C-alpha cells in the first residue's frame, strides 16, 4: 500500500493563504493544492487565456486589514475600564467622482454599519467597522438658453462594502476649550470593493454593461478617512466623516494616467447617528 505523502510546511502556508483569500480550489494529480501566489494562476483552466486588460489593483486588501486588526487585539496594551465597546451607525451621504465632468457632491445616498472599539488608553481607541455605503456621481442640466450649457442627465451609482480601521481620540483632555472637549476625532484607512453599480450616458440611457466591460472596476480600493463625533446624550452622538479615495476605482475615459492621477477617485461626505449598544 502506498504511504501518504508527509505534510510539508509549504502545504500549510498554502492552505492558510487560501483561507485568507477564499476561492475555488483545484487539486492537482499529486493530491496537493497548487499555490496561485507562486504560479501566478488562480484558475489552471484559464492558464492559456489572455490576461484581461485591467488596471493594477491592490490584492488581498481585506485579508491584510483583518490580520492587522487581529494583531492589534493580540498586542499588549494598558487597558482602563472596559476594553471593548460596540454599536451601529447610519446616515446619509453626498458623493462625487473625479473626472466625471460634474462639479460638487450631487449624488445622495445612505450608509449603515456595525463597529467595535478597542480601548488602548484612557482617551484612545482602535475602531473596526463593517460598512455598506452608496457612492457615485449625479449631474442633471436642462438649460433654457445656450449660454447655460447643454443638456445632460448622467447617473453613476455605486454600492460598496467597506472595512475601515481607524484610530479614535477623545478630546476631553482639552477641558479649557468649550465644546471641543466634547468631541471625539478619528483618522484611518479603509478597504472597499464594489458590490453593485448602475450607469447611464449623458442622455439618461442605461449604459451599465458597456461601461463595465470597457472600463472595469478595480477589485479593491484604499481610502483615507477623517471624522469626528459630537455627543447628544449617553451612548448617542452625531457622526461626520470625509472619505477620499487613495487608489482609483477605474481608469479615466480618455485613458490618461499620471503618477498622481491614475484614474477616477471617490470623494464622500457622510453625516449620521452613532449609537453604542454595549
N, C-alpha and C positions, 0 to 999 in steps of 0.2 A: 504493500500500500504506500502510495506517495505521501510523504510527510508535508504538512502545510508549511509554507514559507514563513520564516520569522518576521515579526512585525518590526519595521525599521523606524527610526526617529523621523526620517523623511516622510513616511506614510502618515505619522501622527500629525506632523506640521501641515501636511496637505489637507488632512481631514479638518483641522482647525480653521484653515483658510476657507475651505468650502462651507464651514458652519457660519463664518463671518460674512460670507457672500453667497447666500443660498442660490442654487441654480440646478438645472438638470445634470445629474452626474452620469458619466459614461464609464463603464467598466471595460478595461482592456482585456486581452486574451489571458494575461497572467493573473487576472483577478484583482488588479490594483486600480486605484483611482488615479487617472492622469492629472498632472499638475498644470493647470492652464496658465499659471503665472510664469512657469518655466518655458512652456512651449509657445505661449502667446496665442493659443487657440482655445476658445471657450467651447466650441462645438466641433468635434472632429469631422462631422459630415460636411461642415462648411469650410474645410481646410483649403479647398481649391477654389472657393468662390472669391471674387474680387472684394477688397475691403470697401465698406461703404464710405462715401465721401462725407464724413462728419468732422467737425472741428474738434481739436483736442479737448478733453474733458477730464476733470478730476475723478479718480477711481476710488471705490471703497470709502467714500466720504462719510457715510453714516456709520460704517464699522469703526472708523477712527474716532468719531465723536463718542460712540458708545463705550469703546475701550478706554478712551481718555477719561470719560466720566467715572468708569469703574475704578481707574487708578486713583482718581481724586478721592473717591469714597474710601479706598483702602489706605490712603496716606494718613500718617499720624497728624492730628490737628488738635489744639486745645479747644475743648468744647465748653460752652457756657449755656446751661439750661438745656432745653430740648434740642437735639441735633437736627432733626428733620421736621419740616412742615410742608404742607401741600395744599393745592387748591385748583381753581379753574379761572379762566379769563375768557372774555368775549367782547366783541365790539365791532366797530366799523372801520373800513379802510378807504383811503384815497391814494391812487397809484398812477404812475406813468412809466413808459418805456422809452429809453433814449433812442434817438434815430427814427421815431415814428412820425416825424413832421407835425407834431402836435405839442403845444406848449402847456405845461401845467398838469397837475394830477386830476384829470377829468373822469377817470374810471373809479366808480364807487363799488364797494364790496363789503364783505364781512369776514371775521375770523373767529375761531374758537380754539381753546387749548386747555390742556391739563398740565400741571407743573409740580415740581418738588424743589424745595430749598434745603441745602445742607449747610449748617452753620459752621464757620471756621474761626470766628472770633465774636466778640460781643456785638460788633456792628457790621459784620461782613458775612456774605453767604455765596455759595455756588448755586446756580439756578439751572435746572434741566427742564426742558419743556418739549412737549409734542404738540404740534400746531397744524391746524388746517387754515389756510388763508387764501383769499382771492386777490389776484393782481391783474395787471394788464394796462390797456390804453383805450381811450374813447375820444373820438373827435366828430362833432357834427357842426356843419356850417351850411346854411341855406341863405345865401346873400340875395338881397333885393336889387343891388346895383353891382356892376363890375368892379367898382372900387373896393367892395367888401370881400373880394376874393371869389373863389369858385366853389361849387357845391361839393361837399364831402360828407360821407356818412360811414365812418370807419369804426369797426369794433374789433377789439383784440382782448379776449377774456381768457385768463389763466387761473387754474386751480393748482395749489401746491400742498404737499405735505412737507413740513419743515421741522427740524430739530435744533433749537437754539441751546447754546451753552453760554451762560453769562455770569459775570461777577457783579454782585449787588452790594451796595454800600449804604448804610443808614446814616443820614446827615444829622442825626440827633446830637452828635458831638458839637455841632455849631449852635450852641444854645443862645448866643448873643444875636443871631440873625433871625428876625421874626419870619415865621412861616417856612424858611429854608430848613430849619431843624425838623420840620415835619416830613420832609421829602426822603425818598429812597431812590438812588440812581442805579443805573445798570449799563453795562457795556460788555460786548462779547461778539461771538460769531455764531453763524447757523449754517447748516447744510440743508438744502432743499431740492426737491425733484418735482417735475410737472406730472400731475395725475389726470389732468383734463384741460382742454383748450377749445376755443372757438374763435374764428377769424373771418372777416369779410374784406372785400376790396373797398375802394373808395366810394363805391355807389351802393353799399349796403348788401351786396350779394355774397352769400356764403362762399368762402374760399379756403375752408379749413384743411381739407385733404391735400390740395395742391401745394399750399404753403408749407405744410409739414413735410412733404416729400422734397421740395426744392430747398428748404432751409430748416433742416431737422433741429430739434431742441437738444441741448446738452443734457446728458443723463443726470447730472447733478450740478448744483450751483453753490457758491460760497457767498455769504452775505455778512456785512458789518452792521451791528445793531447798537443803537443808543436809545435810552429811555429813562423815564422816571415815574414814580408812584406818588400820589398825594392822597392821604387817608381821609375818608369820610366818617368812618366810625370803626370800632374794633373789628378787624378781620375783613373790612371792605374799603376799597380805595379806587381812585381813578388812575388809569394807566395810559401813558402816552409813549409811543415808540416810533423811531425812524429807522428804516431799513434801507441800506444801499448795497446793491449787488457788487461784489468784488470780482466775480467771474461772470462772463456774459451768458445770457440764456440761449442765444443763437447768433449767427453771423448777420452783418448788415445786408440789406437788399442789394447794394452795389458791390458787395464783396470786399469793400475797403477794410484795411486792417493795419493798425499801428501798435507799438508796444504798450501804449497807454489806452488804446481804444480798440478792443479786439472783437467788438460786436455790440449787440443791444443789451442794456442792463436794466434791471428793475429798480425803481425807487418807490418806497411805500411809506405813507404816514398812517398810523393807526391810533385810534382812541377808543377806550373801552373801560370795562369794570373788571377788577380783580378781587376774587373772594377766597379767603383762607377757609379750608374745610377741616383741617386738623393741624 
